[in-house]
């Protein structure tokens, strides 16, 4: 039977550089004598304690077991199991326990591996999480954006449209939308909404209950899913496949779903697309020849604008402005 002193010394490590003898006092159960038994080195365990005539018998640890220090243990210790969102960092050996750490996307908190914080669209990861710390999010600064929900995505700069039309200026939650004249005139430019709309609905301000109601309308009032991620996936797929007349009816569906702010935003986008899409068409009419509008008529209108003190810096710009007055009002 082990004495109290022996129990305390079972897992105590003694530095081999300071002493060459690793022993502990052991009470022989048969005789009651106190013996000075040798300890077993790391990677081994005590299979038979010492006697008056024999030293301690040590055996190597079997696979999946270890002892890290000089010891008097009757069996080796079981290696830890990495589970519950943990992965192996250092594998188990006879002298060291298996070392676990949180798997990617998780960090250690209160004895558990918990998921990193997810930064919503409009926010980026200021500090990216690792197995020991959580992600810290921050609102994207001016001129940058993040369009995804992520624990590691950074805010990136808006696209510079260069010579293309800036259809929608970049926001914190979406990139600048650039377009050529060909894209603007295709299906009235509404195709350009297909990439922007899913990002609009993925913003945290969109209430889950209203998203469910919207998807219910899109499904024809059939029962729909309840998870936000699946709702957004459905909206994205609908946006890709919707016909032009369905996209035009979207503001009304949003209004009925209680998403009034989103309805207003979509209507503004549509008006902006409509306005931008008329510029290349009118440019075509004016500069490639038209029976309805002549160059002399344009020149006369420019003189009228000049007489009113509206001297244009660029002739082409005021040609478009004048033409909008004739064709839109």
N, C-alpha and C positions, 0 to 999 in steps of 0.2 A: 504494500500500500504506500502511495506517495505521501510524504510529509507536506505540510502547508508551504514550507520553504521550497520544496521541489516543484509544487504546482505553480508557484510564482515564477520559477525559473524555466518553465517549459519552453517558452517562446522568446526568452531573452537572448539577444545577440551579444557576444563578446568579441571584441576586435582581436583578430589573430595576431596583429602586429604588436600588441601590448602584452599578450600572454600566450604561451604555447599549450597550456592545459585547460580543457573545457570539462569541468566536472560539476556534479551537484550531489548533495547529500540525499541518500536514499535509504529508507527503512526497510530492511529485509523482513518480509511478512512471516517467513518460517522461523527465524531466530529472534526477531525484534531488534537486531543490531542495526546501527546506522552505518551505512557504507558510503564511500566516496566513489560514485560511478562516473564513468566518462560519458560525455554527451555525443550525440550523433551529428555529423556535419550536415550542412544544407544539401538537400536532394536525397536525404536518407531519413529513416525513422528507426526507433528502438524496437527491435523485435523480441529481445530477451534482455532483462536488466542484469546488472552485474551481480556476482556473488563474492564470497570470500576468496574464491579461487579463480573465477573467470571474470573477464572484463565485459562491458556492455556489448551486446551483439546488434549491429545495425544492418538494415537492408535498404536497397534503393527504392525510391517511390515508384509505384506502377504508373502507367500512362494516365493522364488526366488528374494527377495528384502532385503535390509539391510540399516542400518545407524550405523556407527561405533563410532560417537562422539555425544555429546550433541548437539542438533540441533533445528532449527525452520523451517525445510523443510516441504512443503505441501504434499510431497509424499516421500516414501522411494526410494532409488537408486536400479537400476537393478543390479543383480549379473552378473559378467563377464562370458562370454562363452569361454571355452577352445577349440579353433579350430586351423586350420593351423599348424599341427604338434605339438600341445600342449596337455597336459593331465592335469587332476586335481591333484594337490598336496594337497590342503586343501579345503574341501567342503564349500560351502556358508552357512552362518547362518544369523540370524536376526541382529547380531552385527558385522559380518565380511564378507567381500567380498570373493568370490571364488578365490583361489590362483592357478595359472596355472604355469606349467614348461614345458620345451621342452621334448618331448617323447624320448624314448631310441634311440640312434644313431643320436641325434640332439643337437645343443647348441644355446644359445641366442646371436644373433649378429644383431645390427642395427634394433632392434624392430621386428626381425623375428627369427623363429627357422630354422636353416639351417643344412644340414647333416654334420656329422663329415667327416673329410678327410679320404679317403681310402688309406691305405698303400699297394702298389703293391707287388707282389712276389719279394723276395730279401730284403724287408724292413719290419720291425716290428714296433709296436706302442711303442715309447719311453715313451710317456705320453698318457694314455688312456683318451679320451674325456668324459665329463660329461655334464649335462644340462647347465653348465656355461662356459665351455671352449672346444676348439677344440682338436682333436687328433694331436699329434706330431709324425711324422715318422722318422725312422733312419735306415741306412743300417745295415743289420745283421753283427755282428762281426765274425771274423774267427772262424770256428767250429760250427756255428749256421746257421739256415735257417728259412725262412717263405715261404711257397708254395702257399699261398692264398692271395687274395685281401680282405683286412679287415681293419676296423677302430679300432679293439681291439686286434687282434692276435699279440702275442709276438714272438720274435725270439726264437727258441728252439734248443737244442743241436742235432748235427747229431747222427744218430744211430751208435753204436759200433757193427760192424759185428761179432766180436769175431772169431770163427773158420770158419765162412762162407767166401766165396769169396767176395771181394769188387769189384763188377762189375763196378759201377760208384761212384767215390768219391763224397761226399756231396759238394754242392755249396750253395751260399746264397739263391738260389731260389728252391732248392730241397734237399731232404734228401739223405744220402748215400744209394745206392742200393746194398743190400746183396743178395747172391744167393747160393743155394746148388748145388752140382754136378747134381742132377736130373733136376733142373730148367734150368741149362745151356745147357743140351743136349736136352731139350724139344723144338721141332720146331727150332732147331739151336739157342735157347736162345732168339729169337726175341720177344717172349711173354713178356720178361722183359722190352721191350721198351714201352709197352702199358701204364704203369703208369707214365713214365718220359716224354713222348711226349707232353701230354696236358699242363704240367707245362712249357715246353719250349716255347709253343706258347702263354702262358698267360703273358709273360714278357712284360713290357711297351714298350720295343724297337721294338716290332712287330707292324708295321704300319697297321692301320685298312684297308686301300685299298688293301694291299697285302694279308691280311687274307681273305678278300672277294674273291679275285682272287683264292686263294687256295681252299676255300670251293666250289667255282664254279667248279673247276677241280674235286674235290671229288664228287660233285653232278652230274658229267657228263655234265658240262657247262650249267646246268639249272640255272634259276634265284634264287638267294639265299638271305638270310636275311642280314640286314645292321648293326644291333646292335652288338657291340663287345661281349657282354655276350652271345648272341645267337650263334654267330660265334664260340666262344670257346666251347659252349655246343655241337655244331654239330661236331667239330673236336674231342672232347672227345668221343662221341658216335661212330664216324667212327673208331677211334683208337681201341676201344674195339671190334668192329665187323669185322675189316679188316682181310683178309686172309694173310698168310705169303708172298705170291707173291706181294700183294698190299703194305705191309709194305716195302718190298725190293725196290719197285718202288717209294717210297715216296721222296727220295732225288731228283729224276728227276722232280717230280711235284713241289717240292719246288723251284727248279732252274727256272722252267718255270713261277712260280708265282712271281719271283723277290726276293725270300727269300734266297739269296745265302748263307748268314752266317748260317742260319738254316740248309740249305742243307749240308754244310760242317760239322756242328755239328752232324747231324744225321748219316752221313757217318762214322764219327769217332766212334760214339757209336756202329754202326754195326760192324766195324772192331774190336773194343774192345770185343764185344760179341763173334765174330767168333774166335778170338784168345783165349779168356778165355774158350770157349766151347770145344776147342781141348785138353786142359790139362787133364780133367777127362777121355776122350776117350783114349788118349795115355797112361795114367796111367793104364787104364784097359788092354790095349794091352801088356804093359811091365810086369805087375806084376801078371796077372792072366793067363799068358801063351798065346803065339801066334806063329803060324807057320812061320810068316814072320820076326819076330824079336826075337832073342834068348837072354837069359841072358848073354851067353858068348860073343855075339856080342856087347852088351851094355858094358860089362867089358872091351873089347878091345878098344872101343871108349873112355871110361873113361881114359884108359892108354895113348891114343893118346893125349887127352886134357891135361893130366898131363904133358906129354913130351913137350907140347907147353907153359908150364907155367900157364895153366888155372886150377890150382888145386881147385876143388870145396870144399866149406865149408860143403855142404850137397850133398850127392850122388844123392838123388832123384831130386834135382833141376837141376843138370847138365844132368841127364838122360833125363829130359823133354827138356832142351835146345838142346841137341844133337839130340833128336828125331824130334824137330821142324826143324832142319837143313836137316834131311833126308827126311821128309814128305812134307815140305812146299816149300823149295827152288827148 
